Amino acid sequence: MSSYCYDFTGSSWTAASAENACDQISANLVAGGSPPGTFVSSGCPSGATAECTGIGSDPSDTGSEFVIYYYDAYPLTVAEDACISGGGTYTEL
């Protein structure tokens, strides 16, 4: 299981646009020295320990929101700081 997962939940997402967004996020991760992400059409797995909501991929499109789910392997203090600094709402599950 990955340590975090982006769930494309807004009404504007299609399967193709969600996969494209995932590819873009993955490219940014790789450029920053992280391993690439993987698109999973069935969505994020259960068992998250925290989530970040209220972040939209396109501020001009309110239907393009996504949720970031964090799992045990991800440092939750880092997750909380990143979520809040990005304008999201952090919640431990």
Secondary structure, 3 states (H helix, E strand, C coil): CCCEEEECCCCCCCHHHHHHHHHHHHHHHHHCCCCCCCCCCCCCCCCCCEEEEEEECCCCCCCCEEEEEECCCCCHHHHHHHHHHCCCEEEEC
